[in-house]
């Protein structure tokens, strides 16, 4: 019987080896949650429909992060960038959510059909958190005093902790969103995101004038030149 022992041991070892976890691929949401009064979702940019070429840096694609609350669209964010790159989108918490949760839906369109998607994730936001954020927002001076203007994002842009490309945060501001500019230097604009959020910086060329009825295309401040 001894000659069968090694084979039995090998079988037992094979049974207890854990299965390898699935590796994230383009189109997958890899993280989501909330930090303070901002919910966030991190995903890998999918390839355009029909394009699955295994390139290190894929072709540029545009997707939408659609926010659903109880089956209804409450907001959406457009993100453009290379397939295979990782992006993080912030969604400010300014309301109570049914069942104390909502869904981030990563999609190729921004319609209200929640059944078509690349990926989706449920984010739990307790009412106690949402109520605290709503109180902070209510006490926030708005419109801001001393702001230099308001710019609209021309292309999805990375966010930086300071006016330098060495301070990348990994967060992206979606195209079409508008932000208060409170500082300008070294080719960057300093932005106000929310009362409870830290200030961030973006390259000045990624913002353009806001042509809404309030700002009417007012020119943005000079930002100087980016440091080498």
VENFENQUI-V48290 format. One record per helix or strand of 2 or more residues. SS is the DSSP state (A for helix, B for strand). FROM is the first residue (numbers start at 1). TO is the last residue. If there is no record, write none. Layout:
BEGIN
ss=SS from=FROM to=TO
ss=SS from=FROM to=TO
END
This chain:
BEGIN
ss=A from=2 to=16
ss=B from=29 to=35
ss=B from=38 to=44
ss=B from=60 to=69
ss=B from=72 to=82
ss=B from=86 to=92
ss=A from=98 to=100
ss=B from=101 to=107
ss=B from=119 to=124
ss=A from=127 to=138
ss=B from=149 to=153
ss=B from=157 to=160
ss=B from=168 to=173
ss=B from=178 to=185
ss=B from=188 to=192
ss=B from=200 to=203
ss=A from=204 to=206
ss=B from=207 to=209
END
